Amino acid sequence: MDRTQAAKELERLAKLIAHHDYCYFTLANPKISDEQYDALRRQNQELEALFPDLRRLDSPSHRIGSPVSSQFDKVKHRKPLLSLDNVFNEKEFADFGKKLRRFLKMPEDVSIPMLAEPKIDGLSASLHYQDGQFVLGATRGDGQEGENITANLRTVRDLPLGLLGENIPKSLEIRGEVYMKLADFEELNAKRRQQDEQAFANPRNAAAGSLRQLDSTVTAARPVHFFAYYAQSLEGNLVENQSELLQKLQTWGFVVNPHHKLCNTFDEMIKYYQTMQEVRQTLDYEIDGLVFKVNDLRLQERLGVVGRAPRHSIAFKFAAQQAETIVDDIILQVGRTGVITPVAVLQPVIVGGVTVSRATLHNEEEIRRKDIRIKDTVIVQRAGDVIPQVVKVKTSKRSSDSQVYCFTANCPCCNSHLYQTPGQIAKRCLNGFGCEDQAIQRLIHFVSRDALNIDGLGEKHISRFYSLNLITTPVDIFTLEDRNKTLKESLETWEGWGKQSAQNLWDAINKVRTLPLDKLIYALGIPQIGQTTAKLLAKHFMVFERFLETILKAHQNDSVVHKELMPIEGIGHGMARDIIDFFQQKYNLQMVEGLLKHITVLPYEVASNLPLSGKTVVFTGGLEHISRSEAKAQAEKLGAKVGSAVSAQTTFVVAGKDAGQKLKAAKELGIQVIDETAWQEMVAGL
Ligand code: IVH
């Protein structure tokens, strides 16, 4: 066979095998026997071995996986991968509908048709297709940036390597959920336990763990599946609504969850939610609620985004699943910020298809309130990826000699006396980096993906470096390369390390010597300061020096707290206190000062490349065609700041019907005024 014939034959085999994958995985209706299928795969493999350079992007041999490089590359998402807001009951769900109508200026009695879909409890992934070929697959990451897991996703049979059918879009980005079936999860865990490997806590973690394999042959051997459910971007007007999209996805060769339903009225939505609560018990994979999506894609576009979630969709969560078991023991864990968390060690019990053997007891107060004792029979529950919890004790089953649980006064790790902040429930060990459990977790947090994101410095490495006294504080990370040169046994000679992997580590560390302000604030691990709050602080203070100076002043001067910290939307009193306290601890301040000798903190970056970046718009008067919220959202999407009062800083004023004071002020200040139609034209034109 010559090259041209081989190329033709490889194309035929790729298409044929893809067709049989589609029959088997998407339609669950195989057309040939397993033997016939295997023979086709073998033929393809043999031909590729003869002509390796003719291996196609959509070749079925990608399904087997291949050992890949030492790390995942980062992928900056073209459009952020959003999350969903949650509601937990009918009233909240009804409020969601009201908000939609208000935003769209629709009458109260109009129902907006919604597509209901199961909310799969897995891991979100985005898939890019170019000219019908699967070219890039990424994790969601923080929504802005994920990891390139293309090779691993290629091994997942539920997604097409090449889109099937006619009318294929030139470019397409699909979102869906990678998940593991309950039975496969239990089997995988049983195998892991047998091999003395740590079991996965739930199917979601198992799916995530399977995808984060540097060697995709490992992923290929894991039973991971994929449901497609959203078009992140889709060229051309191929579909008009979400239900059509799901059909289209299926014809392209994706597996779509079968339990979706178009609901026209509120009652239909509630009824379907109740039905699915029953169906959930029979499914062989986990769902933790329903997602309701406005069916009309044009309305979806108009509704836009608020924060990290689209306005057009909502997750209506199910109640947690419950079961009965016995508490074998209560142990105490020390968290990253020193908080002591008691944990119940349970006799393993299956809750909603998953074996549970531990549950959090939160704190001393919770144990006292529920009077949980060792040997008690308890009801436990789990909700999605939330840690299992003890709901209540069955006191009728309690033995007469049982004793009230007595909480320790000292840290179970370093034995220092525990402290309780007045007004707070949790007991804390204040020994910080002096307490091994805390130090290790703080270091792990510092280098973690959402913080400094130092590749190749994972939990295992941190623990090892810590135990050898090589990294005991964040500053040590930046001096390690120099110190390594004088070590008797340098890193390059350690088991599992070599010249190249050591060099990779130095490169990864050097790469983060320059970092954005919000990442540093988050990485410090200040209690209560998550990514969102870190961003708020960074946006407010812009540079680290000003942040630090203000926080140190705030300790002595309450008016600084009120003037500088409290006006930041999203910062409460408790948070302000925690930030101030953090820098009052001498050790923390010294650590930060030490760090600044090794790193450069970039000022917070305000997006400056949008059409209205740097401009301030003020809306006044009644808008006729859109709601005030939609107008505000339009402006913010284009990069503008929306002001509430007219001042010299205002770029222009959009004046609706009966505009009063603000219009007057604008005229006096000589600020440009436009009407609603002009605003809409401007939005459409930008
Ligand atoms: S739609 C822009 N549909 O739930 C909207 N998400 O809590 C994109 N999820 O990050 C999401 N099943 O990982 C959508 N049928 C479904 C889903 C679903 C599960 C996940 C998804 C998302 C998370 C939000």
Boltz pocket constraint, residues with backbone or C-beta under 6 A from the ligand:
constraints:
  - pocket:
      binder: B
      contacts: [[A, 82], [A, 83], [A, 84], [A, 117], [A, 118], [A, 119], [A, 120], [A, 121], [A, 122], [A, 123], [A, 124], [A, 175], [A, 176], [A, 177], [A, 229], [A, 230], [A, 291], [A, 310], [A, 313], [A, 315]]
      max_distance: 6.0
